[in-house]
């Protein structure tokens, strides 16, 4: 039993480590955009391999716990939830890479609009990711529900950015290519928020046996 508890602690620590990696990737992708910094963007892209390796490490640990320890129902749900969570975490890392790749294409181009709402999206989604992982580790359903509710802020920022960019294209068709790139970046941040919500929903499943407790939303 002590060995099993130690391995569950190892699992939690690994999830926290992977969480820190993807949080840094989101923040650095946003910084690469704001500063048009090639080195930062390339570092995020190259760092995605480490995130992928961490995902595989966590998956291996989960499978070992499931096969070797034959956990009881609640522990089984905790481990299977970790397997679900790590998939969303890996996709978040992919989106940070996607953002950084677009940043590389934009380097040297004057921005058609001031980059202000996108960093706010990055900050909001990073917070959602952090809290969703904390909710799993701390077994806190209220924190998970707060993450789901906070997605409205990210969606609102995305729609505001999209509306601004559409106006800029209507004003001058020459803005179209960059507007599309910036809209894609905003969409990737919006998807990161969606993945954080997925993680929070899996936490609720782990704690309640239901994927989402709609009565509390």
Backbone as JSON, one array per atom type, in Angstrom:
{
  "sequence": "XXXXXXXXXXXXXXXXXXXXXXXXXXXXXXXXXXXXXXXXXXXXXXXXXXXXXXXXXXXXXXXXXXXXXXXXXXXXXXXXXXXXXXXXXXXXXXXXXXXXXXXXXXXXXXXXXXXXXXXXXXXXXXXXXXXXXXXXXXXXXXXXXXXXXXXXXXXXXXXXXXXXXXXXXXXXXXXXXXXXXXXXXXXXXXXXXXXXXXXXXXXXXXXXXXXXXXXXX",
  "N": [[0.83, -1.21, 0.0], [1.93, 1.24, 0.81], [3.82, 1.53, -1.18], [2.19, 1.84, -3.41], [0.87, 4.25, -2.77], [3.06, 5.93, -2.83], [3.66, 5.86, -5.53], [1.39, 7.04, -6.6], [1.77, 9.6, -5.61], [4.07, 10.22, -7.03], [2.93, 10.28, -9.58], [1.22, 12.52, -9.36], [3.15, 14.5, -8.94], [4.51, 14.4, -11.36], [2.52, 15.25, -13.11], [2.24, 17.87, -12.21], [4.78, 18.83, -12.91], [4.65, 18.59, -15.72], [2.57, 20.33, -16.13], [3.78, 22.77, -15.4], [5.58, 22.97, -17.49], [3.92, 23.29, -19.77], [2.6, 25.62, -19.06], [4.71, 27.45, -19.07], [5.33, 27.31, -21.78], [3.04, 28.43, -22.99], [3.16, 31.07, -21.97], [5.63, 31.91, -23.01], [5.18, 31.71, -25.74], [3.3, 33.74, -26.06], [4.93, 35.89, -25.37], [6.82, 35.78, -27.42], [5.22, 36.57, -29.52], [4.46, 39.2, -28.75], [6.95, 40.49, -28.64], [8.03, 39.93, -31.07], [10.02, 37.94, -31.31], [12.39, 35.86, -32.47], [14.1, 33.87, -31.33], [12.84, 33.15, -28.94], [10.41, 32.1, -29.91], [11.37, 29.92, -31.4], [12.49, 28.43, -29.35], [10.24, 27.63, -27.92], [9.06, 25.95, -29.82], [11.03, 23.94, -30.15], [11.02, 22.94, -27.59], [8.75, 21.45, -27.41], [9.16, 18.76, -27.8], [10.09, 17.85, -25.34], [7.82, 18.12, -23.8], [6.2, 16.22, -25.04], [7.67, 13.93, -24.42], [7.35, 13.89, -21.66], [4.64, 13.42, -21.48], [4.53, 10.76, -22.43], [5.98, 9.5, -20.43], [4.31, 9.85, -18.2], [2.02, 8.48, -19.08], [3.06, 5.88, -19.2], [3.58, 5.41, -16.48], [0.96, 5.53, -15.47], [-0.22, 3.31, -16.76], [1.32, 1.27, -15.68], [0.55, 1.42, -13.01], [-2.15, 0.75, -13.25], [-2.09, -1.86, -14.31], [-0.34, -3.36, -12.72], [-0.99, -2.84, -10.06], [-3.7, -3.07, -9.75], [-5.92, -1.24, -8.91], [-8.46, -0.09, -6.53], [-11.89, 1.11, -6.99], [-12.05, 4.03, -6.74], [-9.35, 4.8, -6.83], [-8.71, 3.73, -9.28], [-10.25, 5.36, -10.92], [-8.97, 7.79, -10.47], [-6.46, 7.35, -11.65], [-7.13, 6.69, -14.3], [-8.29, 9.08, -14.99], [-6.06, 10.75, -14.94], [-4.76, 9.8, -17.21], [-6.49, 10.77, -19.17], [-6.29, 13.52, -18.71], [-3.61, 14.09, -19.31], [-3.52, 13.88, -22.04], [-4.96, 16.14, -22.92], [-3.23, 18.05, -21.89], [-0.94, 17.65, -23.44], [-1.92, 18.45, -25.91], [-2.28, 21.14, -25.42], [0.37, 21.97, -25.25], [1.03, 21.52, -27.93], [-0.52, 23.49, -29.17], [0.72, 25.82, -28.21], [3.08, 25.58, -29.61], [2.04, 25.77, -32.22], [1.2, 28.46, -32.19], [3.68, 29.72, -31.88], [4.93, 29.06, -34.26], [3.44, 30.55, -36.1], [4.14, 33.04, -35.14], [6.81, 33.19, -35.96], [6.47, 33.53, -38.69], [5.44, 36.07, -38.72], [7.41, 37.78, -37.91], [9.17, 40.79, -38.26], [7.16, 42.09, -39.57], [5.19, 44.99, -39.35], [2.66, 45.28, -36.92], [-0.83, 45.19, -37.63], [-2.59, 46.0, -35.79], [-2.64, 47.01, -32.34], [-1.14, 44.74, -30.13], [-2.84, 43.61, -27.63], [-5.14, 42.43, -26.43], [-4.65, 39.74, -26.96], [-2.36, 38.95, -25.34], [-3.73, 39.12, -22.91], [-5.55, 37.06, -23.21], [-3.71, 34.95, -23.23], [-2.7, 35.09, -20.61], [-5.05, 34.58, -19.16], [-5.75, 31.99, -20.04], [-3.5, 30.55, -19.24], [-3.77, 30.73, -16.48], [-6.13, 29.24, -16.2], [-5.24, 26.69, -16.97], [-3.33, 26.17, -14.96], [-4.96, 26.17, -12.63], [-6.72, 24.1, -13.21], [-5.12, 21.81, -13.16], [-4.19, 21.99, -10.54], [-6.61, 21.56, -9.28], [-7.01, 18.84, -9.73], [-4.8, 17.68, -8.37], [-5.24, 18.61, -5.77], [-7.69, 17.59, -5.33], [-10.11, 19.09, -5.64], [-13.23, 19.96, -6.29], [-14.63, 22.37, -6.49], [-12.75, 24.22, -7.35], [-12.25, 23.17, -9.87], [-14.75, 23.6, -11.07], [-14.73, 26.39, -11.08], [-12.79, 26.89, -12.97], [-14.07, 26.04, -15.32], [-16.18, 27.88, -15.44], [-14.73, 30.23, -15.83], [-14.06, 30.21, -18.46], [-15.68, 31.74, -20.03], [-14.63, 34.32, -20.04], [-12.33, 34.07, -21.63], [-13.5, 33.28, -24.06], [-14.94, 35.59, -24.59], [-12.89, 37.48, -25.01], [-11.76, 36.36, -27.31], [-13.84, 36.65, -29.24], [-13.99, 39.43, -29.29], [-11.47, 40.12, -30.32], [-11.65, 38.89, -32.83], [-13.73, 40.38, -33.99], [-12.55, 42.93, -34.15], [-10.44, 42.42, -35.94], [-11.81, 41.67, -38.26], [-13.04, 44.09, -38.87], [-10.76, 45.58, -39.53], [-9.93, 44.31, -41.85], [-12.08, 44.83, -43.51], [-11.74, 47.56, -43.71], [-9.33, 47.74, -45.06], [-8.23, 45.69, -47.47], [-5.65, 44.77, -47.7], [-4.83, 44.15, -45.2], [-5.59, 41.6, -44.77], [-4.08, 39.09, -44.8], [-2.35, 39.14, -42.53], [-4.28, 39.59, -40.6], [-5.67, 37.21, -40.66], [-3.68, 35.47, -39.67], [-3.32, 36.48, -37.05], [-5.86, 36.03, -36.07], [-5.88, 33.26, -36.09], [-3.97, 32.75, -34.13], [-5.3, 33.8, -31.88], [-7.41, 31.99, -31.87], [-6.09, 29.61, -31.26], [-5.32, 30.15, -28.63], [-7.86, 30.29, -27.52], [-8.62, 27.63, -27.84], [-6.81, 26.43, -26.11], [-7.9, 27.27, -23.7], [-10.25, 25.76, -23.86], [-9.22, 23.16, -23.65], [-8.24, 23.29, -21.04], [-10.67, 23.45, -19.72], [-11.64, 20.92, -20.37], [-9.87, 19.36, -18.86], [-10.64, 20.17, -16.3], [-13.25, 19.19, -16.28], [-12.75, 16.45, -16.36], [-11.58, 16.19, -13.88], [-13.78, 16.64, -12.23], [-15.22, 14.37, -12.93], [-13.51, 12.4, -11.86], [-13.81, 12.97, -9.13], [-16.54, 12.84, -8.62], [-17.71, 10.92, -10.2], [-19.17, 11.66, -12.32], [-19.04, 13.2, -15.54], [-19.45, 15.96, -15.86], [-20.74, 18.28, -13.57], [-23.49, 19.64, -14.05], [-25.43, 20.92, -12.59], [-24.16, 22.54, -10.82], [-23.02, 24.51, -12.32]],
  "CA": [[0.0, 0.0, 0.0], [2.81, 2.4, 0.84], [4.41, 1.65, -2.51], [1.15, 2.37, -4.3], [0.68, 5.66, -2.44], [4.24, 6.64, -3.31], [3.55, 5.97, -6.98], [0.37, 8.06, -6.85], [2.44, 10.88, -5.38], [4.93, 10.42, -8.2], [2.05, 10.66, -10.68], [0.82, 13.91, -9.14], [4.32, 15.36, -9.15], [4.79, 14.42, -12.79], [1.51, 16.11, -13.71], [2.61, 19.24, -11.85], [5.93, 19.18, -13.74], [4.18, 18.8, -17.09], [1.79, 21.57, -16.09], [4.72, 23.9, -15.41], [6.16, 23.03, -18.83], [2.98, 23.87, -20.72], [2.36, 27.0, -18.64], [5.83, 28.23, -19.59], [5.22, 27.35, -23.25], [2.01, 29.41, -23.32], [3.67, 32.4, -21.66], [6.72, 32.25, -23.93], [4.58, 31.93, -27.06], [2.73, 35.08, -26.03], [6.04, 36.85, -25.37], [7.38, 35.78, -28.77], [4.31, 37.38, -30.34], [4.54, 40.61, -28.35], [8.28, 41.04, -28.9], [8.48, 39.43, -32.37], [11.33, 37.4, -30.95], [12.61, 34.57, -33.14], [14.73, 32.9, -30.43], [11.82, 32.65, -28.0], [9.48, 31.25, -30.66], [12.05, 28.67, -31.74], [12.67, 27.66, -28.12], [8.95, 26.98, -27.62], [8.87, 24.87, -30.79], [11.94, 22.83, -29.84], [10.67, 22.41, -26.28], [7.57, 20.58, -27.48], [9.6, 17.36, -27.67], [10.17, 17.53, -23.91], [6.44, 17.94, -23.34], [5.77, 14.92, -25.55], [8.35, 12.89, -23.63], [6.73, 13.87, -20.34], [3.35, 12.75, -21.67], [4.78, 9.31, -22.52], [6.41, 9.06, -19.1], [3.12, 9.79, -17.34], [1.19, 7.39, -19.57], [3.68, 4.62, -18.77], [3.35, 5.28, -15.04], [-0.46, 5.2, -15.28], [-0.47, 1.93, -17.19], [1.95, 0.38, -14.69], [-0.3, 1.41, -11.82], [-3.39, 0.04, -13.56], [-1.87, -3.28, -14.58], [0.39, -4.05, -11.66], [-1.55, -2.61, -8.72], [-5.14, -3.38, -9.74], [-6.48, -0.33, -7.89], [-9.9, -0.1, -6.26], [-12.65, 1.96, -7.9], [-11.69, 5.46, -6.71], [-7.98, 4.93, -7.33], [-8.78, 3.46, -10.73], [-10.78, 6.56, -11.57], [-7.93, 8.81, -10.4], [-5.41, 7.04, -12.62], [-7.69, 6.82, -15.65], [-8.45, 10.52, -15.22], [-4.73, 11.28, -15.28], [-4.52, 9.46, -18.62], [-7.27, 11.71, -19.98], [-5.75, 14.86, -18.51], [-2.31, 14.26, -19.95], [-3.77, 14.08, -23.47], [-5.28, 17.56, -23.09], [-2.02, 18.83, -21.6], [-0.07, 17.55, -24.6], [-2.51, 19.28, -26.96], [-1.98, 22.53, -25.06], [1.74, 22.19, -25.71], [0.99, 21.61, -29.4], [-1.06, 24.8, -29.56], [1.77, 26.8, -27.97], [3.97, 25.44, -30.77], [1.33, 26.34, -33.37], [1.27, 29.91, -32.04], [5.06, 30.14, -32.1], [5.22, 28.93, -35.69], [2.86, 31.72, -36.75], [4.97, 34.18, -34.72], [7.99, 33.23, -36.82], [6.06, 34.08, -39.98], [5.08, 37.48, -38.55], [8.58, 38.58, -37.51], [9.55, 41.81, -39.23], [5.97, 42.78, -40.09], [4.49, 45.86, -38.39], [1.33, 44.75, -36.63], [-1.93, 46.01, -38.11], [-3.28, 46.47, -34.58], [-1.87, 46.84, -31.11], [-1.34, 43.42, -29.52], [-3.15, 43.82, -26.21], [-6.08, 41.43, -25.93], [-4.09, 38.39, -27.06], [-1.66, 38.64, -24.09], [-4.72, 38.89, -21.85], [-6.02, 35.68, -23.42], [-2.64, 34.05, -22.8], [-2.67, 35.09, -19.15], [-6.27, 33.93, -18.66], [-5.7, 30.55, -20.29], [-2.46, 29.99, -18.38], [-4.38, 30.58, -15.16], [-7.07, 28.12, -16.26], [-4.45, 25.46, -16.98], [-2.75, 26.0, -13.62], [-6.01, 25.85, -11.66], [-7.31, 22.79, -13.52], [-4.19, 20.79, -12.66], [-4.25, 22.1, -9.08], [-7.87, 20.94, -8.83], [-6.79, 17.39, -9.72], [-3.86, 17.32, -7.32], [-5.83, 18.93, -4.47], [-9.02, 16.94, -5.27], [-10.96, 20.23, -5.33], [-14.23, 20.12, -7.35], [-15.03, 23.76, -6.63], [-11.74, 24.86, -8.19], [-12.5, 22.69, -11.23], [-15.93, 24.32, -11.57], [-14.33, 27.78, -11.32], [-12.08, 26.9, -14.25], [-15.07, 25.94, -16.39], [-16.9, 29.15, -15.5], [-13.85, 31.31, -16.3], [-13.86, 30.11, -19.91], [-16.45, 32.81, -20.67], [-13.73, 35.46, -20.23], [-11.48, 33.76, -22.79], [-14.35, 33.34, -25.25], [-15.26, 37.0, -24.84], [-11.7, 38.09, -25.61], [-11.61, 35.85, -28.67], [-14.83, 37.28, -30.11], [-13.63, 40.84, -29.43], [-10.33, 40.16, -31.24], [-12.14, 38.55, -34.16], [-14.5, 41.51, -34.51], [-11.59, 43.97, -34.5], [-9.69, 42.02, -37.13], [-12.73, 41.73, -39.39], [-13.17, 45.51, -39.21], [-9.52, 46.02, -40.18], [-9.93, 43.76, -43.21], [-13.08, 45.6, -44.27], [-11.17, 48.89, -43.96], [-8.23, 47.63, -46.02], [-8.05, 44.27, -47.79], [-4.24, 44.42, -47.55], [-4.66, 43.64, -43.84], [-6.2, 40.29, -44.68], [-3.2, 37.96, -44.48], [-1.95, 39.2, -41.13], [-5.48, 39.45, -39.77], [-5.94, 35.77, -40.56], [-2.67, 34.88, -38.77], [-3.62, 36.89, -35.68], [-7.09, 35.34, -35.67], [-5.49, 31.89, -35.8], [-3.31, 32.77, -32.81], [-6.37, 33.95, -30.87], [-8.18, 30.74, -31.83], [-5.3, 28.62, -30.54], [-5.45, 30.44, -27.2], [-9.21, 29.88, -27.13], [-8.61, 26.17, -27.72], [-6.11, 26.1, -24.87], [-8.92, 27.39, -22.66], [-11.15, 24.6, -23.96], [-8.53, 21.99, -23.09], [-8.23, 23.46, -19.57], [-12.02, 23.06, -19.28], [-11.7, 19.46, -20.43], [-9.16, 18.84, -17.69], [-11.5, 20.43, -15.13], [-14.39, 18.26, -16.34], [-12.25, 15.13, -15.96], [-11.39, 16.24, -12.43], [-15.11, 16.44, -11.65], [-15.51, 12.95, -13.12], [-12.7, 11.68, -10.87], [-14.28, 13.2, -7.77], [-17.98, 12.6, -8.45], [-18.18, 9.84, -11.05], [-19.89, 12.25, -13.45], [-18.12, 14.0, -16.35], [-19.66, 17.38, -15.53], [-21.85, 18.5, -12.65], [-24.15, 20.81, -14.63], [-26.26, 21.61, -11.6], [-23.36, 23.52, -10.1], [-22.48, 25.5, -13.24]],
  "C": [[0.86, 1.26, 0.0], [3.45, 2.64, -0.52], [3.42, 2.26, -3.48], [0.93, 3.85, -4.04], [1.85, 6.5, -2.92], [4.17, 6.85, -4.82], [2.45, 6.97, -7.37], [0.94, 9.46, -6.64], [3.36, 11.22, -6.54], [4.11, 10.87, -9.41], [1.64, 12.12, -10.55], [1.97, 14.86, -9.42], [4.66, 15.49, -10.63], [3.79, 15.31, -13.53], [1.8, 17.58, -13.42], [3.78, 19.71, -12.72], [5.51, 19.45, -15.18], [3.35, 20.08, -17.17], [2.68, 22.8, -16.15], [5.33, 24.07, -16.81], [5.2, 23.68, -19.82], [2.62, 25.31, -20.35], [3.46, 27.91, -19.18], [5.75, 28.37, -21.11], [4.18, 28.39, -23.68], [2.54, 30.83, -23.13], [4.75, 32.83, -22.65], [6.19, 32.46, -25.35], [3.97, 33.33, -27.14], [3.83, 36.15, -26.06], [6.69, 36.94, -26.75], [6.54, 36.64, -29.7], [4.48, 38.86, -30.04], [5.86, 41.25, -28.77], [8.79, 40.72, -30.3], [9.9, 38.85, -32.25], [11.49, 35.99, -31.52], [13.14, 33.52, -32.18], [13.71, 32.3, -29.47], [10.87, 31.71, -28.72], [10.12, 29.9, -30.98], [12.26, 27.8, -30.51], [11.38, 26.95, -27.72], [8.75, 25.78, -28.54], [9.76, 23.67, -30.45], [11.61, 22.18, -28.51], [9.48, 21.49, -26.3], [7.95, 19.11, -27.37], [9.68, 16.94, -26.21], [8.77, 17.32, -23.33], [5.91, 16.59, -23.79], [6.39, 13.77, -24.75], [7.73, 12.76, -22.25], [5.37, 13.18, -20.41], [3.55, 11.23, -21.68], [5.19, 8.74, -21.17], [5.21, 8.88, -18.17], [2.2, 8.65, -17.78], [1.74, 6.04, -19.13], [3.46, 4.36, -17.29], [1.9, 4.89, -14.77], [-0.75, 3.75, -15.64], [0.15, 0.93, -16.21], [1.09, 0.28, -13.43], [-1.58, 0.61, -12.07], [-3.18, -1.47, -13.68], [-1.26, -4.02, -13.4], [-0.3, -3.96, -10.31], [-3.02, -2.99, -8.6], [-5.88, -2.55, -8.69], [-7.98, -0.49, -7.71], [-10.55, 1.04, -7.04], [-12.18, 3.42, -7.91], [-10.27, 5.66, -7.23], [-7.92, 4.68, -8.83], [-9.24, 4.7, -11.48], [-9.74, 7.68, -11.56], [-6.87, 8.59, -11.48], [-5.92, 7.18, -14.05], [-7.95, 8.28, -16.0], [-7.13, 11.16, -15.59], [-4.39, 10.98, -16.73], [-5.27, 10.41, -19.54], [-6.66, 13.1, -19.91], [-4.48, 15.08, -19.31], [-2.46, 14.44, -21.46], [-4.1, 15.54, -23.75], [-4.05, 18.43, -22.85], [-1.06, 18.81, -22.8], [-0.59, 18.41, -25.74], [-2.28, 20.76, -26.68], [-0.56, 22.88, -25.5], [1.81, 22.33, -27.23], [0.49, 22.98, -29.84], [-0.06, 25.92, -29.29], [2.78, 26.77, -29.11], [3.33, 26.05, -32.01], [1.42, 27.87, -33.36], [2.67, 30.41, -32.38], [5.45, 30.04, -33.57], [4.63, 30.11, -36.47], [3.67, 32.97, -36.38], [6.2, 34.31, -35.61], [7.66, 33.85, -38.17], [5.78, 35.58, -39.91], [6.27, 38.37, -38.21], [8.97, 39.54, -38.63], [8.38, 42.57, -39.82], [5.41, 43.72, -39.02], [3.08, 45.31, -38.17], [0.25, 45.72, -37.09], [-2.77, 46.54, -36.97], [-2.38, 46.26, -33.38], [-2.2, 45.49, -30.48], [-1.58, 43.62, -28.02], [-4.11, 42.77, -25.66], [-5.5, 40.02, -25.99], [-3.24, 38.05, -25.83], [-2.61, 38.41, -22.92], [-5.32, 37.5, -21.97], [-4.98, 34.69, -22.92], [-2.59, 33.95, -21.29], [-3.88, 34.36, -18.57], [-6.21, 32.42, -18.86], [-4.62, 29.87, -19.46], [-3.01, 29.75, -16.98], [-5.36, 29.42, -15.12], [-6.33, 26.78, -16.22], [-3.9, 25.16, -15.59], [-3.81, 25.52, -12.63], [-6.61, 24.48, -11.94], [-6.42, 21.66, -13.01], [-4.16, 20.8, -11.13], [-5.5, 21.41, -8.54], [-7.73, 19.43, -8.77], [-5.92, 17.0, -8.53], [-4.48, 17.52, -5.93], [-7.2, 18.27, -4.27], [-10.09, 17.97, -4.9], [-11.99, 20.45, -6.45], [-14.65, 21.57, -7.55], [-14.04, 24.53, -7.5], [-11.91, 24.44, -9.64], [-13.69, 23.42, -11.85], [-15.6, 25.77, -11.88], [-13.59, 27.9, -12.64], [-13.08, 26.9, -15.41], [-15.82, 27.27, -16.55], [-16.04, 30.27, -16.09], [-13.61, 31.26, -17.8], [-14.64, 31.2, -20.65], [-15.57, 34.03, -20.95], [-12.87, 35.26, -21.48], [-12.3, 33.84, -24.08], [-14.69, 34.78, -25.61], [-14.09, 37.74, -25.49], [-11.52, 37.64, -27.06], [-12.58, 36.55, -29.62], [-14.53, 38.76, -30.32], [-12.47, 41.0, -30.42], [-10.8, 39.89, -32.66], [-12.9, 39.72, -34.79], [-13.58, 42.64, -34.94], [-10.87, 43.66, -35.81], [-10.57, 42.06, -38.38], [-12.92, 43.18, -39.84], [-11.95, 46.01, -39.95], [-9.44, 45.51, -41.62], [-10.93, 44.51, -44.08], [-12.53, 46.98, -44.63], [-10.08, 48.85, -45.02], [-7.95, 46.14, -46.26], [-6.6, 43.83, -47.64], [-3.94, 43.89, -46.15], [-5.04, 42.16, -43.71], [-5.29, 39.17, -44.22], [-2.79, 37.98, -43.01], [-3.14, 39.05, -40.2], [-5.81, 37.97, -39.59], [-4.96, 35.11, -39.59], [-2.98, 35.22, -37.31], [-4.9, 36.22, -35.17], [-6.79, 33.88, -35.33], [-4.82, 31.79, -34.43], [-4.36, 32.87, -31.71], [-7.17, 32.66, -30.74], [-7.41, 29.66, -31.09], [-5.36, 28.87, -29.03], [-6.84, 30.05, -26.7], [-9.3, 28.37, -26.97], [-7.87, 25.71, -26.47], [-7.08, 26.21, -23.69], [-9.88, 26.22, -22.66], [-10.5, 23.35, -23.37], [-8.43, 22.08, -21.56], [-9.6, 23.09, -19.0], [-12.18, 21.55, -19.32], [-11.04, 18.83, -19.22], [-10.04, 19.0, -16.44], [-12.68, 19.47, -15.11], [-13.96, 16.85, -15.95], [-11.98, 15.07, -14.46], [-12.73, 16.0, -11.73], [-15.53, 14.98, -11.79], [-14.77, 12.11, -12.07], [-13.32, 11.78, -9.48], [-15.74, 12.81, -7.56], [-18.5, 11.4, -9.23], [-18.99, 10.32, -12.23], [-18.93, 13.16, -14.21], [-18.24, 15.48, -16.05], [-20.87, 17.49, -14.63], [-22.58, 19.77, -13.09], [-24.97, 21.58, -13.62], [-25.48, 22.7, -10.87], [-22.8, 24.61, -11.0], [-23.38, 26.74, -13.32]]
}
